[in-house]
Amino acid sequence: MEQLYKSCRQCPRNCGADRASGKKGACGESAGLRAASACLHFGEEPLLTVFGGSGTIFFTGCTLRCAFCQNYQISQQGMGREISTDEFVTICLKLQDAGAENINLVTGSHHIPVIARGIRAAKDAGLKIPVAWNSSGYESSDMLDMLGGLVDIWLPDLKTLNPMMSESLFGAADYPAASKKAVRKMLSLSPLRIQEVKKGGEVREKILSGVIVRHLFLPGRMDDTVMVLDYLKSRVDGKACISLMSQYTPVPFEGEALELERRNKSLAAFQNRLVSPDEDTKLREMIDSYCFEYLFYQDLSDDTSWLPDFRRPQPFSSVLAKPVWHWKFLFADG
């Protein structure tokens, strides 16, 4: 495992950093696994949240580092602390005991060897619920093989298939090719399995295995979304669930002047604003024409209160999440 961190090639950036010696890679992280928050999350797709919520663990660092990232405090500014394998196991089991429907691992692509070891340890310690891999899609398909048999559900983004946009927003012109390859790998690792579950007379669907491909519509970039939906219809429909997200929200970023200047320059690649009612109508008409077998679509909203702040013990609104662990605060159960 140490060799994978010695000259790091874990993600498509292939930065070669000696993370084992404490140097930071393009992901912003060295060899220690760090996390910022764990909660029961009720803002994910219904197949994930079901009745108990998705047991979400947010890791520090990211291979992609999107200019518009709502989790920028942890993905780009290093918020969080190092956790051991034992603590990772404890967090997983706490989420399971709290009623989580699954363990939802957010942005762990730069730490696959360590997280794979942690998942094995958690399963050995009594973790029974499905494990979900929640990522930007910018990852090595070869590294994903290490998660085969450990991860049940895959939640990749397919942000754009336009290399010029991915270069502007992520500094990664190869994102379209890398993300398509990653999605193909995920489809090969986990066939789609959905079951009905019942609670108090109410029946809901729950995903046990498979892929949910997410795409966030960026205001003013309808043609880019058409490119993605065309690809998903021809290559993914019927094999996975499609989740089209229309709640792009400008983030009130904080940071040093140079960081903000770079971010604003990247954000100029599209219209950094809320999605308009007219765009929402066009999106709905468009997705109806595709007749996807399994599709989720968000309702349009101008509410921005859901944006997280990982400095707080409850990073999200109380409606969206119930905190179980935080990098800085101790909760009642320790």
C-alpha positions as CSV (number, residue, x, y, z in Angstrom):
1,M,0.0,0.0,0.0
2,E,2.8,2.4,0.8
3,Q,4.2,2.1,-2.7
4,L,0.9,3.5,-4.1
5,Y,1.6,6.7,-2.1
6,K,5.4,6.8,-2.8
7,S,5.0,8.1,-6.3
8,C,1.3,8.7,-6.5
9,R,-0.6,7.6,-9.6
10,Q,-3.9,7.0,-7.9
11,C,-5.9,9.5,-10.0
12,P,-5.7,10.6,-13.7
13,R,-3.5,13.6,-12.7
14,N,-0.6,11.2,-12.1
15,C,1.2,13.8,-10.1
16,G,3.9,11.5,-8.8
17,A,4.0,13.2,-5.4
18,D,5.7,11.2,-2.6
19,R,2.7,11.3,-0.4
20,A,4.2,8.6,1.8
21,S,6.8,11.1,3.0
22,G,4.3,13.7,3.8
23,K,4.2,15.7,0.6
24,K,0.9,16.7,-0.8
25,G,-0.4,15.5,-4.1
26,A,-2.6,17.3,-6.6
27,C,-5.5,16.3,-4.4
28,G,-4.1,18.4,-1.6
29,E,-3.4,15.5,0.7
30,S,-0.5,13.3,1.9
31,A,-0.9,9.7,3.1
32,G,-3.1,10.2,6.1
33,L,-6.8,9.7,5.6
34,R,-8.6,12.8,6.8
35,A,-12.4,13.5,7.2
36,A,-14.5,16.4,8.3
37,S,-18.1,15.2,9.0
38,A,-20.4,12.2,9.2
39,C,-24.2,12.4,9.2
40,L,-27.5,10.8,8.3
41,H,-28.1,12.7,5.0
42,F,-31.7,13.1,3.7
43,G,-30.8,15.2,0.7
44,E,-29.6,12.4,-1.6
45,E,-31.7,10.5,-4.1
46,P,-34.7,8.7,-2.6
47,L,-33.2,5.3,-3.5
48,L,-30.4,6.2,-1.0
49,T,-32.2,8.0,1.8
50,V,-35.2,5.6,1.9
51,F,-36.4,6.0,5.5
52,G,-33.3,6.3,7.6
53,G,-31.1,8.6,5.5
54,S,-27.8,7.9,3.8
55,G,-24.8,7.5,6.3
56,T,-22.5,10.1,4.7
57,I,-18.8,10.5,5.5
58,F,-17.1,13.5,4.0
59,F,-13.4,13.1,3.3
60,T,-10.8,15.9,3.1
61,G,-9.1,16.7,-0.3
62,C,-10.2,16.0,-3.9
63,T,-8.7,14.9,-7.2
64,L,-10.8,17.3,-9.2
65,R,-11.2,20.5,-7.1
66,C,-14.1,22.1,-9.0
67,A,-14.3,25.9,-9.2
68,F,-17.9,25.8,-8.0
69,C,-17.6,23.1,-5.3
70,Q,-20.1,23.6,-2.4
71,N,-17.8,21.5,-0.2
72,Y,-14.7,23.6,-1.0
73,Q,-13.8,24.0,2.7
74,I,-12.9,20.3,2.9
75,S,-12.2,19.5,-0.8
76,Q,-9.8,22.5,-1.4
77,Q,-9.0,24.3,1.9
78,G,-8.0,21.3,4.0
79,M,-10.7,21.3,6.7
80,G,-10.8,18.1,8.6
81,R,-8.5,15.9,10.7
82,E,-6.7,12.6,10.3
83,I,-8.6,9.4,11.3
84,S,-7.2,5.9,11.8
85,T,-8.7,2.8,10.4
86,D,-10.2,2.1,13.9
87,E,-11.9,5.5,13.9
88,F,-13.2,5.0,10.4
89,V,-14.7,1.7,11.5
90,T,-16.3,3.3,14.6
91,I,-17.8,6.1,12.4
92,C,-19.3,3.5,10.0
93,L,-20.8,1.5,12.9
94,K,-22.2,4.6,14.5
95,L,-24.0,5.5,11.3
96,Q,-25.4,2.0,11.0
97,D,-26.6,2.0,14.6
98,A,-28.2,5.4,14.0
99,G,-30.4,3.8,11.2
100,A,-28.4,4.7,8.1
101,E,-29.6,2.9,4.9
102,N,-26.0,2.8,3.6
103,I,-22.5,4.1,4.2
104,N,-21.9,6.9,1.6
105,L,-18.2,7.7,1.2
106,V,-17.8,11.2,-0.3
107,T,-14.8,12.2,-2.4
108,G,-12.4,9.4,-1.4
109,S,-10.8,8.8,-4.8
110,H,-7.3,10.0,-3.7
111,H,-7.3,7.5,-0.8
112,I,-8.7,4.2,-2.3
113,P,-6.1,1.9,-0.8
114,V,-6.6,3.2,2.8
115,I,-10.4,3.3,2.4
116,A,-10.5,-0.2,1.0
117,R,-8.7,-1.4,4.0
118,G,-11.1,0.5,6.2
119,I,-14.2,-1.0,4.5
120,R,-12.9,-4.5,5.0
121,A,-12.2,-3.8,8.7
122,A,-15.7,-2.3,9.1
123,K,-17.3,-5.4,7.5
124,D,-15.3,-7.6,9.8
125,A,-16.5,-5.6,12.8
126,G,-20.2,-6.0,11.9
127,L,-21.0,-3.5,9.1
128,K,-24.0,-5.0,7.2
129,I,-25.5,-2.2,5.2
130,P,-24.5,-1.4,1.6
131,V,-21.4,0.8,0.9
132,A,-21.7,3.7,-1.6
133,W,-18.9,5.4,-3.4
134,N,-19.7,9.1,-4.1
135,S,-17.2,10.7,-6.4
136,S,-16.5,13.3,-9.1
137,G,-15.9,10.6,-11.6
138,Y,-12.3,11.8,-12.1
139,E,-10.6,8.6,-11.0
140,S,-8.5,5.7,-12.3
141,S,-10.5,2.7,-13.4
142,D,-7.6,0.5,-12.4
143,M,-7.8,1.8,-8.8
144,L,-11.5,1.3,-8.7
145,D,-10.8,-2.5,-9.0
146,M,-9.5,-2.3,-5.4
147,L,-13.0,-1.5,-4.3
148,G,-14.6,-4.4,-6.2
149,G,-16.6,-6.5,-3.8
150,L,-16.4,-3.9,-1.1
151,V,-18.5,-1.1,-2.7
152,D,-22.1,-1.9,-3.6
153,I,-23.4,1.4,-4.9
154,W,-21.6,3.9,-7.1
155,L,-22.5,7.6,-7.3
156,P,-20.3,9.2,-10.0
157,D,-20.7,12.6,-11.4
158,L,-20.6,13.1,-15.1
159,K,-20.1,16.8,-15.0
160,T,-19.3,17.6,-18.6
161,L,-18.2,16.0,-21.8
162,N,-16.8,19.3,-23.1
163,P,-13.0,19.3,-22.7
164,M,-12.8,23.1,-22.9
165,M,-15.3,23.4,-20.0
166,S,-13.5,20.8,-17.9
167,E,-10.2,22.5,-18.5
168,S,-11.6,25.9,-17.5
169,L,-13.5,24.6,-14.4
170,F,-11.3,21.7,-13.2
171,G,-7.9,22.2,-14.9
172,A,-8.5,18.7,-16.4
173,A,-9.1,18.6,-20.2
174,D,-9.1,14.8,-19.9
175,Y,-12.1,14.7,-17.5
176,P,-14.6,13.6,-20.1
177,A,-12.5,10.6,-21.2
178,A,-11.6,9.6,-17.6
179,S,-15.1,9.9,-16.2
180,K,-16.6,7.9,-19.0
181,K,-14.1,5.1,-18.4
182,A,-14.7,5.2,-14.7
183,V,-18.5,4.9,-15.2
184,R,-18.0,1.9,-17.5
185,K,-15.8,0.3,-14.8
186,M,-18.5,0.9,-12.1
187,L,-21.2,-0.6,-14.3
188,S,-19.1,-3.7,-14.7
189,L,-18.5,-4.0,-10.9
190,S,-22.1,-3.6,-9.6
191,P,-25.3,-4.7,-11.5
192,L,-28.4,-2.7,-10.6
193,R,-30.5,-4.2,-7.8
194,I,-33.5,-2.3,-6.3
195,Q,-35.9,-3.6,-3.8
196,E,-39.1,-2.4,-2.1
197,V,-38.9,-1.9,1.6
198,K,-41.9,-1.2,4.0
199,K,-42.1,0.8,7.1
200,G,-45.4,1.6,8.9
201,G,-47.4,0.7,5.9
202,E,-45.4,2.9,3.5
203,V,-43.5,1.3,0.7
204,R,-40.3,2.8,-0.8
205,E,-37.6,1.7,-3.2
206,K,-34.0,1.1,-1.9
207,I,-30.9,0.6,-4.0
208,L,-28.8,-2.4,-2.9
209,S,-26.3,-2.4,-5.8
210,G,-25.7,-0.5,-8.9
211,V,-24.8,2.9,-10.3
212,I,-26.5,6.3,-10.1
213,V,-24.9,8.7,-12.6
214,R,-25.3,12.4,-11.6
215,H,-25.2,15.4,-13.8
216,L,-25.4,19.0,-12.6
217,F,-26.9,21.4,-15.1
218,L,-24.8,24.6,-15.3
219,P,-26.8,27.7,-16.0
220,G,-26.4,28.9,-19.6
221,R,-24.8,25.6,-20.7
222,M,-27.8,23.7,-22.2
223,D,-25.7,22.3,-25.0
224,D,-23.3,20.7,-22.6
225,T,-26.1,19.0,-20.8
226,V,-27.5,17.7,-24.1
227,M,-24.1,16.1,-24.8
228,V,-24.1,14.3,-21.5
229,L,-27.7,13.2,-21.8
230,D,-27.1,11.9,-25.3
231,Y,-24.2,9.8,-24.0
232,L,-26.1,8.5,-21.0
233,K,-29.1,7.5,-23.2
234,S,-26.9,5.6,-25.7
235,R,-24.5,4.0,-23.2
236,V,-26.0,3.9,-19.7
237,D,-29.8,3.9,-19.8
238,G,-31.2,0.7,-18.5
239,K,-28.0,-0.3,-16.8
240,A,-28.0,2.5,-14.2
241,C,-30.1,5.3,-12.7
242,I,-29.8,8.8,-14.1
243,S,-30.0,11.8,-11.7
244,L,-30.3,15.2,-13.4
245,M,-29.7,18.0,-10.9
246,S,-31.0,21.5,-11.5
247,Q,-30.2,23.2,-8.2
248,Y,-26.9,24.8,-9.1
249,T,-26.3,27.4,-6.4
250,P,-23.6,30.1,-6.3
251,V,-21.4,29.6,-3.3
252,P,-20.4,32.6,-1.1
253,F,-16.7,31.5,-1.2
254,E,-14.3,32.7,1.5
255,G,-10.5,32.6,1.1
256,E,-7.4,34.5,0.3
257,A,-7.5,37.1,-2.5
258,L,-5.4,35.1,-5.0
259,E,-7.5,32.0,-4.4
260,L,-10.8,34.0,-5.0
261,E,-9.3,35.6,-8.1
262,R,-8.4,32.2,-9.6
263,R,-11.9,30.8,-8.8
264,N,-13.7,33.8,-10.3
265,K,-11.7,33.4,-13.5
266,S,-12.8,29.8,-13.8
267,L,-16.4,30.5,-12.9
268,A,-16.5,32.9,-15.9
269,A,-16.8,29.8,-18.1
270,F,-20.6,29.8,-17.4
271,Q,-23.3,31.9,-15.9
272,N,-22.7,31.6,-12.1
273,R,-26.3,32.1,-11.0
274,L,-29.4,30.1,-10.0
275,V,-31.2,28.1,-12.7
276,S,-34.0,30.2,-14.2
277,P,-37.6,29.0,-14.5
278,D,-37.3,29.0,-18.3
279,E,-34.3,26.8,-18.2
280,D,-36.0,24.4,-15.8
281,T,-39.0,24.2,-18.2
282,K,-36.7,23.4,-21.1
283,L,-34.8,20.8,-19.0
284,R,-38.0,19.0,-18.1
285,E,-39.3,19.0,-21.7
286,M,-35.9,17.7,-22.8
287,I,-35.5,14.9,-20.3
288,D,-39.1,13.7,-21.1
289,S,-38.1,13.3,-24.7
290,Y,-35.2,10.9,-23.7
291,C,-37.6,8.5,-21.9
292,F,-34.9,7.3,-19.5
293,E,-35.8,4.0,-17.8
294,Y,-34.9,5.3,-14.3
295,L,-34.6,9.1,-13.8
296,F,-34.4,11.5,-10.9
297,Y,-35.0,15.2,-11.4
298,Q,-34.8,17.9,-8.7
299,D,-37.5,20.5,-8.2
300,L,-36.4,24.0,-8.9
301,S,-35.7,26.1,-5.8
302,D,-34.2,29.4,-4.9
303,D,-33.5,28.3,-1.3
304,T,-29.7,28.4,-0.6
305,S,-29.9,27.5,3.1
306,W,-28.8,23.9,2.3
307,L,-25.3,25.0,1.5
308,P,-23.0,23.4,4.0
309,D,-20.5,25.0,6.4
310,F,-18.2,22.4,7.8
311,R,-17.0,24.7,10.6
312,R,-20.3,23.9,12.3
313,P,-21.0,20.7,14.2
314,Q,-24.1,20.6,12.0
315,P,-22.8,21.5,8.6
316,F,-26.2,21.2,6.9
317,S,-29.7,22.3,7.9
318,S,-31.5,20.1,10.4
319,V,-34.0,19.2,7.7
320,L,-31.2,17.8,5.5
321,A,-29.0,16.0,7.9
322,K,-28.5,14.6,11.4
323,P,-24.9,14.8,12.6
324,V,-23.2,11.7,14.0
325,W,-19.4,12.7,13.9
326,H,-17.5,15.9,13.3
327,W,-13.8,16.6,13.0
328,K,-13.7,19.3,15.6
329,F,-16.7,18.7,18.0
330,L,-17.5,15.8,20.3
331,F,-21.1,14.8,20.5
332,A,-23.0,13.4,23.5
333,D,-21.9,9.8,22.9
334,G,-18.3,10.8,22.5
